[in-house]
Structures are given as structure tokens and as C-alpha cells.
Amino acid sequence: LSLSPSLQGRCVITVQLADEELDAAAEEKEEEEEEEGVDFFLLFAGSTQRHLTSTLRSSHDTLQALCPAHDCCEVVSVTLCSASRGVPESPENLKPCLGRVAPLAEHRFSFVQDLAFDMAQFLVSTAGRADGLDGALLLDECQIPLQECERLDESLALALHHLALPPGWSLLGNKLPNSPNPQETLLHFSARRGLLRVTRFLLQQAGAGEALRLANRQGHTPSAVAALRGHERLHELLTQ
């Protein structure tokens, strides 16, 4: 458990079982005469949140689990627990009953804020600012490979989903709806880079309807930007 996962989670954690954990799990199994097996879980305990995650046993002494999302950067306690599985209580009820749950080991690691989360915070802070996306427009000068754009789309959308938006936040910021002044919005940004998942997230936020109709300084709406860049699926999404 030497991994430092990002706040939005979703990474795979690999747990290498030591001889002590294997012996303890074996003892748990032997204590029940009609035992069917042992499952392992990871309990994450932070200052304000707790998460319980199931694991997949990939080998005799190796477990894998999907890391949960967390609400802040901090060191958390991770406890490896075993849960014995008993036989069904009756022939009619084939669902195994839960046996004894026991902690086997404890470890500590850090949830960290990664680049995608930093970028999500920056983009959210630019909403409604006249020069807010000027820095992001510099990406137009970079030829980002398609595969990297897809990774950016996935990680940035995930970070936005787990980011706590300010109360009353809107894609337009403090800009009044139907204002005639041109504005570069986050929808223009996602349309320019072909970020389909990010666009889906933005369309669910306040001000999305107005932002769809808003032209930037070049006179282009988000759907027009997507069309000019050849992002057909994104253009279809923005014109639905």
C-alpha cells in the first residue's frame, strides 16, 4: 500500500499479503467447521469520511481493490479486514451468511491532489472572467496527441465530478443571461479540445443553456467550435 492516490480515486490498489495475514486468515477459516471461504475488505478512515472497499484476490497472496474517492488531502488509516463466509442457513436460501469479521493489518497512506484536480480548480475559478481562459487558450498552440486528450478528458471529468463547486456557481459566473458581450466559456474550452466527458458534466451545470448560445470573441458558439475542430460527436451533443 505504498500508493498515494488522487482525491478522485479510481486507481487500482495492490495489497501484498504477508505471512502473518495469510496465517490469520487461515485460522479464521479453520475456526468455522462449515466455512466456505474468506473475503477481504479495505476500510479507509479519514478525518471526515470512511470508505469500505471489497477486494479481488488475484493470487494466493495478492489482493486488488479500486481506490475510493476522498474529500480532502490527508493521511488516512487503511485496515485490511477478513470476513468469513458460512454456508446457507437453509436449502431455500442459497445466499451465504456472513461469519466473523476480523482486522488483520493496518497501514497509512496519503490522498493527494493531482494535476487533473489542480486543472479542475483552475477552470472552475475562470467562469465569468473576461481573461479567465486566456491561459487555457495557450493549449491551442500545443499539438496534444489524441490518446493524451482522451486521458485528459477522463481524468479532468472525474476531478470535476468530485470537486465541491462554490455555492451558486454558474458557467457564466456573474455574467447576466442574454448579455450581448462575447465570452469564452468552459464549453468553448471543452469543445475546442474535444473533451466529451467534460462537456457532459458542464451541460449539467447552471448557466449551460445560456453558455451554449454564447459566442466568443471570434463569433463562435461552443457547437461551432466543435464543428470547426472536427469533433463530430461533441458537435452532435452540443446541438441536441
C-alpha positions in Angstrom: 0.0 0.0 0.0 2.7 2.5 -0.9 0.5 4.2 -3.5 -0.6 7.8 -3.0 -4.0 8.0 -4.8 -5.6 11.2 -6.1 -8.7 12.6 -4.4 -11.0 11.3 -7.1 -9.8 7.7 -6.6 -10.4 5.2 -9.3 -6.9 3.8 -9.2 -6.2 0.2 -8.5 -4.5 -0.6 -5.2 -2.5 -3.8 -4.9 -2.1 -5.4 -1.5 0.6 -7.9 -0.9 -0.4 -10.3 2.0 2.4 -11.1 4.4 2.7 -14.5 6.1 1.0 -13.1 9.2 -2.1 -12.1 7.3 -2.3 -15.4 5.5 -1.9 -17.3 8.7 -4.6 -15.2 10.4 -7.0 -15.7 7.6 -6.3 -19.5 7.6 -7.1 -19.6 11.4 -10.3 -17.7 10.8 -11.3 -20.3 8.2 -10.4 -23.3 10.5 -12.5 -21.9 13.4 -15.7 -22.5 11.4 -16.4 -26.1 10.6 -18.7 -25.4 7.7 -16.8 -22.5 6.3 -16.9 -21.8 2.5 -14.1 -19.2 2.3 -12.8 -15.8 3.4 -13.3 -12.4 1.8 -11.0 -9.4 2.3 -12.0 -5.8 2.6 -10.2 -2.5 3.0 -11.5 0.1 5.5 -10.3 3.7 4.8 -10.7 6.0 7.8 -10.1 9.7 7.3 -10.9 12.8 9.4 -14.4 13.2 7.9 -15.1 10.2 5.7 -14.8 6.4 5.8 -14.9 4.0 2.9 -15.3 0.3 2.8 -13.9 -1.4 -0.4 -14.1 -5.0 -1.5 -11.1 -6.7 -2.9 -10.3 -9.2 -5.7 -7.9 -11.9 -4.9 -5.6 -12.1 -7.9 -3.2 -14.7 -6.5 -2.6 -16.7 -3.3 -1.0 -13.7 -1.5 -2.2 -10.7 -3.6 -5.3 -8.6 -3.4 -6.5 -5.8 -5.7 -9.1 -3.1 -4.9 -10.4 0.1 -6.5 -9.4 3.1 -4.5 -12.4 5.2 -3.4 -12.7 9.0 -3.8 -11.9 11.1 -0.8 -12.9 14.6 0.3 -9.6 16.2 1.2 -5.8 15.8 1.1 -4.7 13.9 4.2 -3.1 10.7 5.6 -5.7 8.1 6.2 -5.7 4.8 8.0 -6.3 1.7 5.9 -7.3 -1.5 7.7 -7.3 -4.9 6.0 -10.2 -7.0 7.3 -11.2 -10.6 6.7 -14.8 -11.8 6.6 -15.6 -15.5 6.8 -18.4 -16.9 4.6 -20.6 -19.5 6.1 -22.9 -22.0 4.4 -26.5 -21.0 3.6 -28.9 -21.2 6.5 -31.4 -23.3 4.5 -31.7 -25.0 1.1 -34.2 -22.3 0.1 -31.8 -19.5 0.9 -28.6 -20.1 -1.1 -27.0 -16.8 -0.1 -24.0 -17.5 2.1 -24.3 -16.0 5.6 -21.6 -13.7 7.0 -19.3 -15.1 9.6 -16.9 -13.3 11.8 -15.1 -10.1 10.7 -11.6 -9.6 11.9 -8.9 -6.9 11.3 -5.7 -8.3 10.0 -3.3 -5.4 9.4 -3.3 -1.6 9.3 -1.4 0.8 7.0 -1.4 4.6 6.4 -1.1 6.4 3.1 -1.9 9.8 1.7 -4.6 11.1 -0.6 -3.0 13.8 -2.8 -4.3 16.4 -5.1 -3.0 15.6 -8.7 -2.6 17.7 -11.8 -6.2 17.0 -13.0 -7.6 18.2 -9.8 -5.5 21.4 -10.0 -6.7 22.0 -13.5 -10.3 21.4 -12.5 -10.0 24.0 -9.7 -8.4 26.5 -12.2 -11.1 26.1 -14.8 -13.9 26.5 -12.2 -12.3 29.7 -11.0 -12.3 31.2 -14.5 -16.1 31.1 -15.0 -17.3 34.5 -16.0 -13.9 36.2 -16.0 -13.1 38.0 -19.3 -9.5 36.9 -19.3 -10.0 33.7 -17.2 -9.4 31.2 -20.0 -6.5 33.1 -21.7 -4.1 30.7 -20.2 -6.1 27.7 -21.3 -6.2 29.0 -24.9 -2.4 28.5 -25.0 -3.2 24.8 -25.3 -4.2 25.6 -28.9 -0.5 26.1 -29.7 0.3 22.6 -28.5 -0.3 19.6 -30.6 -1.6 17.2 -28.0 -1.9 13.6 -29.2 -5.4 12.1 -29.4 -4.6 9.5 -26.8 -3.4 12.2 -24.3 -6.6 14.2 -25.0 -8.7 11.1 -24.1 -6.8 10.7 -20.9 -7.2 14.4 -20.1 -10.9 14.1 -20.8 -11.3 11.1 -18.4 -9.2 12.5 -15.5 -10.5 16.0 -15.8 -14.1 15.0 -15.9 -13.6 12.7 -12.8 -11.9 15.6 -11.0 -14.8 18.0 -11.8 -17.3 15.4 -10.5 -15.5 15.3 -7.2 -14.8 19.0 -6.9 -17.0 20.9 -4.5 -18.3 23.8 -6.6 -18.9 27.2 -4.9 -22.5 27.9 -3.8 -24.4 29.4 -6.7 -21.6 28.6 -9.2 -22.5 29.0 -12.9 -20.8 28.6 -16.2 -21.4 32.3 -16.8 -20.0 33.4 -13.4 -21.6 36.8 -12.5 -22.5 37.5 -16.2 -26.1 38.3 -16.8 -28.0 35.9 -19.0 -28.6 37.0 -22.6 -25.7 39.5 -22.3 -24.6 40.6 -25.8 -20.9 40.7 -24.9 -18.8 37.8 -26.3 -17.3 35.4 -23.8 -15.1 32.4 -23.9 -16.8 29.8 -21.6 -15.8 26.4 -20.3 -18.0 24.9 -23.0 -15.8 26.6 -25.6 -12.8 25.2 -23.9 -14.1 21.6 -23.8 -15.4 21.9 -27.4 -12.0 23.1 -28.6 -10.1 20.2 -27.1 -12.8 17.6 -27.9 -13.4 16.8 -24.2 -16.6 14.8 -24.5 -16.9 13.7 -20.8 -16.0 17.2 -19.5 -18.7 18.7 -21.8 -21.3 16.3 -20.5 -20.5 17.4 -17.0 -20.6 21.1 -17.9 -24.0 20.7 -19.6 -25.5 19.6 -16.3 -24.4 22.8 -14.5 -26.1 26.1 -14.0 -25.8 28.5 -16.9 -25.3 25.8 -19.5 -28.2 26.8 -21.6 -27.1 30.4 -21.9 -23.4 29.3 -22.5 -24.5 27.1 -25.4 -25.8 30.2 -27.2 -22.9 32.5 -26.3 -20.4 33.4 -28.9 -16.7 34.0 -28.1 -14.6 36.9 -29.5 -14.3 35.0 -32.8 -18.1 34.9 -33.0 -18.3 31.1 -32.5 -20.6 29.3 -30.2 -19.4 26.1 -28.5 -21.1 23.9 -31.1 -19.5 25.9 -33.9 -16.1 25.5 -32.3 -16.6 21.7 -32.1 -17.6 21.6 -35.7 -14.6 23.7 -36.8 -12.3 21.3 -34.9 -13.8 18.2 -36.4 -15.2 16.8 -33.2 -18.4 15.3 -34.7 -19.7 13.5 -31.6 -19.2 16.6 -29.5 -20.9 18.8 -32.1 -23.9 16.4 -32.0 -24.0 16.6 -28.2 -23.9 20.4 -28.2 -26.7 20.7 -30.8 -29.2 18.3 -29.3 
